[in-house]
Amino acid sequence: MPAEISEIPDVHVLRSRGEIIEKLKLMQTKKCLLSAQPDGRNLGYMTTVVQVMPEKGLVVMDLSENPGINQTVLAAQKVAFRGQVDGIPSRFVLTGLVEATLNGQTVLVAAIPDSLYWRQRRKFYRVAIPIAIPAKCVLSVDGKREEFAVADISLSGLALIDKAHRLGDPFAAGHLLENCRLVLPQHGELPLSLEIRNKAPLTSANSPAGQRVGCAFRCTGRNFEVILQKFIYEVELHKKRQDDLSRRDR
């Protein structure tokens, strides 16, 4: 029987409602197949997240084609769902599943879970972008070319600073931003696509200051990684020099 979410080390368990909703929406966007185990029983039932409704606090799951399995799921005290999202193992438990109708389709509905297992290991070192070496990203937003400052970057992705919330609700986790340009000082513009992975609010003096938008690199061009490695090295070298100067001034 799989371990309960509560038995898994906290480092791999998300408890922030915003993060949980983001991961569920990512599963919905990517149509990830999830195995369902009612009360720990393996019935060979595979399903998907049909829709996430944060405003109602609900998550919608697809039914099985087998009526008997559906009855077992509905009668269960809790149902564990597990699968992988881009190779990242994930698991969550739903309780109180009920039948409902959504856009003429019969579905299963339950409250959004309080926790979600997400075993993601960061493969690449991430560096913060200093003011002296400003990296930028140019995106197409609603048909307009918009420029965003880069907060930090690694070989696998970056975080954008979106002060005016230009990347609103339509740009949810899993959304692919195509025909982008990453502008690195002394290295020019690099063409790429970006997949939105997460969003987090930014605050300044206890007031809203936009959002941080985490993105993964997609469809990068030739020599992209080599150029990015050089840029990251230059950022680290700049930081080391600044730290050395700070120590001398003490």
C-alpha positions as a LaTeX table, in Angstrom:
\begin{tabular}{lrrr}
\hline
Residue & $x$ (\AA) & $y$ (\AA) & $z$ (\AA) \\
\hline
Met1 & 0.00 & 0.00 & 0.00 \\
Pro2 & 1.45 & 3.44 & $-0.89$ \\
Ala3 & 2.54 & 5.74 & 1.92 \\
Glu4 & 0.06 & 8.37 & 3.06 \\
Ile5 & 0.91 & 11.98 & 2.20 \\
Ser6 & 1.30 & 12.72 & 5.92 \\
Glu7 & 4.03 & 10.03 & 6.17 \\
Ile8 & 6.17 & 11.54 & 3.40 \\
Pro9 & 9.01 & 13.92 & 4.37 \\
Asp10 & 7.80 & 17.55 & 4.31 \\
Val11 & 10.49 & 18.55 & 1.83 \\
His12 & 8.49 & 16.85 & $-0.94$ \\
Val13 & 4.98 & 17.82 & 0.21 \\
Leu14 & 3.29 & 21.02 & $-0.93$ \\
Arg15 & 0.82 & 22.56 & 1.54 \\
Ser16 & 0.43 & 26.02 & 0.02 \\
Arg17 & $-3.01$ & 26.24 & $-1.61$ \\
Gly18 & $-1.63$ & 28.32 & $-4.47$ \\
Glu19 & 1.12 & 25.80 & $-5.24$ \\
Ile20 & $-1.33$ & 22.87 & $-5.08$ \\
Ile21 & $-3.73$ & 24.58 & $-7.49$ \\
Glu22 & $-0.82$ & 25.39 & $-9.81$ \\
Lys23 & 0.29 & 21.72 & $-9.94$ \\
Leu24 & $-3.25$ & 20.46 & $-10.48$ \\
Lys25 & $-3.71$ & 22.94 & $-13.34$ \\
Leu26 & $-0.44$ & 21.74 & $-14.84$ \\
Met27 & $-1.76$ & 18.16 & $-14.75$ \\
Gln28 & $-4.95$ & 19.38 & $-16.44$ \\
Thr29 & $-3.09$ & 21.27 & $-19.16$ \\
Lys30 & $-0.77$ & 18.37 & $-19.94$ \\
Lys31 & $-3.60$ & 15.78 & $-19.67$ \\
Cys32 & $-1.45$ & 13.64 & $-17.38$ \\
Leu33 & $-2.67$ & 10.08 & $-16.81$ \\
Leu34 & $-3.17$ & 9.31 & $-13.12$ \\
Ser35 & $-3.78$ & 5.95 & $-11.49$ \\
Ala36 & $-6.55$ & 5.98 & $-8.88$ \\
Gln37 & $-6.58$ & 3.73 & $-5.82$ \\
Pro38 & $-9.80$ & 3.85 & $-3.76$ \\
Asp39 & $-9.01$ & 2.95 & $-0.11$ \\
Gly40 & $-5.65$ & 1.54 & $-1.24$ \\
Arg41 & $-7.12$ & $-0.88$ & $-3.80$ \\
Asn42 & $-5.48$ & $-1.14$ & $-7.22$ \\
Leu43 & $-8.33$ & $-1.45$ & $-9.74$ \\
Gly44 & $-6.39$ & $-0.48$ & $-12.86$ \\
Tyr45 & $-8.40$ & 2.74 & $-13.09$ \\
Met46 & $-6.63$ & 5.55 & $-15.00$ \\
Thr47 & $-8.02$ & 9.08 & $-15.05$ \\
Thr48 & $-7.15$ & 12.73 & $-15.70$ \\
Val49 & $-7.79$ & 16.11 & $-14.10$ \\
Val50 & $-10.67$ & 17.56 & $-16.13$ \\
Gln51 & $-10.79$ & 20.99 & $-14.50$ \\
Val52 & $-9.61$ & 22.91 & $-11.45$ \\
Met53 & $-12.06$ & 25.41 & $-9.92$ \\
Pro54 & $-10.18$ & 27.51 & $-7.34$ \\
Glu55 & $-13.11$ & 29.89 & $-6.85$ \\
Lys56 & $-15.29$ & 26.95 & $-5.74$ \\
Gly57 & $-12.51$ & 25.01 & $-4.06$ \\
Leu58 & $-13.09$ & 22.00 & $-6.32$ \\
Val59 & $-11.12$ & 19.66 & $-8.57$ \\
Val60 & $-12.90$ & 17.67 & $-11.29$ \\
Met61 & $-11.74$ & 14.16 & $-12.30$ \\
Asp62 & $-12.72$ & 11.97 & $-15.24$ \\
Leu63 & $-14.92$ & 8.90 & $-14.70$ \\
Ser64 & $-14.00$ & 5.33 & $-15.53$ \\
Glu65 & $-15.77$ & 3.61 & $-18.42$ \\
Asn66 & $-16.51$ & 0.78 & $-15.96$ \\
Pro67 & $-19.64$ & 1.58 & $-13.85$ \\
Gly68 & $-18.52$ & $-0.90$ & $-11.18$ \\
Ile69 & $-15.22$ & 0.93 & $-10.67$ \\
Asn70 & $-17.07$ & 4.24 & $-10.44$ \\
Gln71 & $-19.29$ & 2.90 & $-7.67$ \\
Thr72 & $-16.22$ & 1.65 & $-5.79$ \\
Val73 & $-14.58$ & 5.06 & $-6.11$ \\
Leu74 & $-17.71$ & 6.89 & $-4.95$ \\
Ala75 & $-18.06$ & 4.58 & $-1.94$ \\
Ala76 & $-14.42$ & 4.96 & $-0.88$ \\
Gln77 & $-13.46$ & 7.13 & 2.09 \\
Lys78 & $-10.41$ & 8.37 & 0.22 \\
Val79 & $-8.90$ & 7.90 & $-3.22$ \\
Ala80 & $-5.17$ & 8.26 & $-3.90$ \\
Phe81 & $-4.14$ & 9.59 & $-7.33$ \\
Arg82 & $-0.58$ & 9.20 & $-8.57$ \\
Gly83 & 1.29 & 9.90 & $-11.78$ \\
Gln84 & 4.15 & 11.86 & $-13.33$ \\
Val85 & 4.28 & 15.37 & $-14.73$ \\
Asp86 & 7.25 & 15.84 & $-17.07$ \\
Gly87 & 8.97 & 12.99 & $-15.21$ \\
Ile88 & 8.23 & 14.47 & $-11.75$ \\
Pro89 & 6.44 & 11.95 & $-9.47$ \\
Ser90 & 3.26 & 13.37 & $-7.95$ \\
Arg91 & 0.54 & 12.10 & $-5.65$ \\
Phe92 & $-2.53$ & 13.49 & $-3.89$ \\
Val93 & $-5.56$ & 12.15 & $-2.01$ \\
Leu94 & $-9.19$ & 13.18 & $-2.49$ \\
Thr95 & $-12.04$ & 12.52 & $-0.07$ \\
Gly96 & $-15.80$ & 12.74 & $-0.48$ \\
Leu97 & $-15.87$ & 12.28 & $-4.25$ \\
Val98 & $-19.33$ & 12.74 & $-5.76$ \\
Glu99 & $-20.82$ & 12.53 & $-9.23$ \\
Ala100 & $-21.63$ & 15.76 & $-11.03$ \\
Thr101 & $-22.27$ & 17.10 & $-14.52$ \\
Leu102 & $-19.90$ & 19.50 & $-16.24$ \\
Asn103 & $-20.70$ & 20.78 & $-19.74$ \\
Gly104 & $-23.00$ & 17.81 & $-20.27$ \\
Gln105 & $-20.34$ & 15.30 & $-19.15$ \\
Thr106 & $-20.64$ & 13.15 & $-16.02$ \\
Val107 & $-17.56$ & 13.64 & $-13.83$ \\
Leu108 & $-16.23$ & 13.13 & $-10.32$ \\
Val109 & $-15.84$ & 16.18 & $-8.07$ \\
Ala110 & $-14.08$ & 16.68 & $-4.73$ \\
Ala111 & $-12.56$ & 19.45 & $-2.64$ \\
Ile112 & $-9.05$ & 20.56 & $-3.63$ \\
Pro113 & $-6.64$ & 18.55 & $-1.44$ \\
Asp114 & $-4.82$ & 20.15 & 1.50 \\
Ser115 & $-1.49$ & 18.64 & 0.44 \\
Leu116 & 0.20 & 17.29 & $-2.68$ \\
Tyr117 & 3.37 & 15.22 & $-3.07$ \\
Trp118 & 5.73 & 16.71 & $-5.70$ \\
Arg119 & 9.22 & 15.20 & $-5.86$ \\
Gln120 & 11.11 & 17.68 & $-7.98$ \\
Arg121 & 14.85 & 17.93 & $-7.70$ \\
Arg122 & 16.54 & 21.06 & $-9.00$ \\
Lys123 & 19.23 & 19.89 & $-11.43$ \\
Phe124 & 20.85 & 23.22 & $-12.12$ \\
Tyr125 & 22.34 & 25.96 & $-9.98$ \\
Arg126 & 20.32 & 29.19 & $-10.13$ \\
Val127 & 21.89 & 32.64 & $-9.92$ \\
Ala128 & 20.24 & 35.97 & $-9.09$ \\
Ile129 & 20.70 & 38.65 & $-11.74$ \\
Pro130 & 22.51 & 41.76 & $-10.40$ \\
Ile131 & 21.47 & 45.29 & $-11.37$ \\
Ala132 & 24.87 & 45.82 & $-13.01$ \\
Ile133 & 24.27 & 42.95 & $-15.49$ \\
Pro134 & 20.57 & 43.26 & $-16.37$ \\
Ala135 & 19.23 & 40.31 & $-18.33$ \\
Lys136 & 15.88 & 40.80 & $-20.03$ \\
Cys137 & 13.31 & 38.72 & $-21.87$ \\
Val138 & 11.10 & 39.99 & $-24.70$ \\
Leu139 & 7.74 & 38.21 & $-25.04$ \\
Ser140 & 4.67 & 38.51 & $-27.20$ \\
Val141 & 1.70 & 39.39 & $-24.93$ \\
Asp142 & $-1.69$ & 39.93 & $-26.56$ \\
Gly143 & 0.01 & 40.70 & $-29.86$ \\
Lys144 & 2.44 & 43.23 & $-28.37$ \\
Arg145 & 6.16 & 42.83 & $-27.71$ \\
Glu146 & 6.69 & 43.25 & $-23.97$ \\
Glu147 & 9.99 & 43.41 & $-22.07$ \\
Phe148 & 10.46 & 41.74 & $-18.67$ \\
Ala149 & 13.42 & 41.87 & $-16.30$ \\
Val150 & 14.95 & 38.51 & $-15.34$ \\
Ala151 & 15.14 & 37.88 & $-11.57$ \\
Asp152 & 17.27 & 34.72 & $-11.68$ \\
Ile153 & 18.41 & 32.15 & $-14.20$ \\
Ser154 & 19.80 & 28.62 & $-14.55$ \\
Leu155 & 20.53 & 26.26 & $-17.43$ \\
Ser156 & 16.96 & 24.94 & $-17.23$ \\
Gly157 & 14.90 & 28.09 & $-16.82$ \\
Leu158 & 14.45 & 31.57 & $-15.42$ \\
Ala159 & 12.14 & 33.78 & $-13.36$ \\
Leu160 & 10.59 & 36.93 & $-14.79$ \\
Ile161 & 9.58 & 40.02 & $-12.83$ \\
Asp162 & 6.06 & 41.01 & $-13.86$ \\
Lys163 & 5.30 & 44.23 & $-11.96$ \\
Ala164 & 2.09 & 45.07 & $-13.84$ \\
His165 & 0.63 & 41.53 & $-13.96$ \\
Arg166 & 0.82 & 41.52 & $-17.75$ \\
Leu167 & 0.95 & 37.72 & $-17.61$ \\
Gly168 & $-2.51$ & 37.29 & $-16.10$ \\
Asp169 & $-4.87$ & 34.32 & $-15.73$ \\
Pro170 & $-4.73$ & 33.27 & $-19.43$ \\
Phe171 & $-1.01$ & 32.61 & $-18.92$ \\
Ala172 & $-1.44$ & 29.72 & $-16.48$ \\
Ala173 & 1.03 & 26.97 & $-15.57$ \\
Gly174 & 1.75 & 24.91 & $-18.70$ \\
His175 & 1.18 & 27.82 & $-21.11$ \\
Leu176 & 3.85 & 27.97 & $-23.83$ \\
Leu177 & 5.21 & 31.38 & $-24.77$ \\
Glu178 & 6.66 & 31.12 & $-28.27$ \\
Asn179 & 8.98 & 33.39 & $-30.28$ \\
Cys180 & 10.66 & 34.87 & $-27.21$ \\
Arg181 & 14.05 & 36.59 & $-27.01$ \\
Leu182 & 16.44 & 36.31 & $-24.07$ \\
Val183 & 18.68 & 39.40 & $-24.00$ \\
Leu184 & 22.01 & 38.88 & $-22.21$ \\
Pro185 & 24.51 & 41.75 & $-21.83$ \\
Gln186 & 27.57 & 41.21 & $-24.04$ \\
His187 & 25.95 & 38.13 & $-25.64$ \\
Gly188 & 23.08 & 39.56 & $-27.69$ \\
Glu189 & 19.63 & 38.03 & $-28.15$ \\
Leu190 & 18.90 & 34.31 & $-27.95$ \\
Pro191 & 15.68 & 32.93 & $-29.52$ \\
Leu192 & 13.66 & 30.45 & $-27.43$ \\
Ser193 & 10.24 & 29.48 & $-26.13$ \\
Leu194 & 9.25 & 29.56 & $-22.46$ \\
Glu195 & 6.84 & 27.28 & $-20.60$ \\
Ile196 & 5.24 & 28.93 & $-17.58$ \\
Arg197 & 5.71 & 26.70 & $-14.52$ \\
Asn198 & 4.63 & 28.80 & $-11.54$ \\
Lys199 & 3.70 & 32.25 & $-10.28$ \\
Ala200 & 4.33 & 33.87 & $-6.91$ \\
Pro201 & 3.40 & 37.34 & $-5.60$ \\
Leu202 & 6.09 & 39.96 & $-5.06$ \\
Thr203 & 5.75 & 42.37 & $-2.16$ \\
Ser204 & 7.50 & 45.61 & $-1.30$ \\
Ala205 & 7.09 & 47.28 & 2.11 \\
Asn206 & 4.10 & 45.02 & 2.82 \\
Ser207 & 2.31 & 46.06 & $-0.37$ \\
Pro208 & 1.80 & 44.20 & $-3.67$ \\
Ala209 & 4.60 & 44.70 & $-6.18$ \\
Gly210 & 3.65 & 42.40 & $-9.05$ \\
Gln211 & 4.50 & 38.75 & $-9.49$ \\
Arg212 & 7.43 & 36.44 & $-10.08$ \\
Val213 & 6.82 & 34.10 & $-13.04$ \\
Gly214 & 8.93 & 30.93 & $-13.15$ \\
Cys215 & 9.54 & 29.52 & $-16.64$ \\
Ala216 & 11.31 & 26.52 & $-18.18$ \\
Phe217 & 13.33 & 26.84 & $-21.37$ \\
Arg218 & 11.85 & 25.22 & $-24.48$ \\
Cys219 & 12.94 & 25.14 & $-28.15$ \\
Thr220 & 16.30 & 26.78 & $-27.54$ \\
Gly221 & 18.62 & 27.51 & $-30.44$ \\
Arg222 & 22.07 & 26.26 & $-31.32$ \\
Asn223 & 24.82 & 27.00 & $-28.76$ \\
Phe224 & 22.20 & 28.32 & $-26.31$ \\
Glu225 & 23.54 & 26.34 & $-23.35$ \\
Val226 & 27.18 & 27.27 & $-24.08$ \\
Ile227 & 26.35 & 31.00 & $-24.19$ \\
Leu228 & 24.19 & 30.76 & $-21.07$ \\
Gln229 & 26.95 & 28.96 & $-19.16$ \\
Lys230 & 29.34 & 31.81 & $-20.01$ \\
Phe231 & 26.80 & 34.39 & $-18.84$ \\
Ile232 & 26.17 & 32.56 & $-15.55$ \\
Tyr233 & 29.93 & 32.37 & $-14.97$ \\
Glu234 & 30.20 & 36.14 & $-15.56$ \\
Val235 & 27.40 & 36.79 & $-13.04$ \\
Glu236 & 29.12 & 34.60 & $-10.45$ \\
Leu237 & 32.45 & 36.35 & $-11.10$ \\
His238 & 30.78 & 39.76 & $-10.66$ \\
Lys239 & 29.22 & 38.65 & $-7.37$ \\
Lys240 & 32.60 & 37.37 & $-6.10$ \\
Arg241 & 34.26 & 40.69 & $-6.93$ \\
Gln242 & 31.51 & 42.63 & $-5.14$ \\
Asp243 & 31.84 & 40.39 & $-2.08$ \\
Asp244 & 35.62 & 40.93 & $-2.06$ \\
Leu245 & 35.17 & 44.72 & $-2.23$ \\
Ser246 & 32.63 & 44.62 & 0.61 \\
Arg247 & 35.06 & 42.72 & 2.83 \\
Arg248 & 37.87 & 45.22 & 2.11 \\
Asp249 & 35.66 & 48.16 & 3.10 \\
Arg250 & 34.90 & 46.72 & 6.52 \\
\hline
\end{tabular}
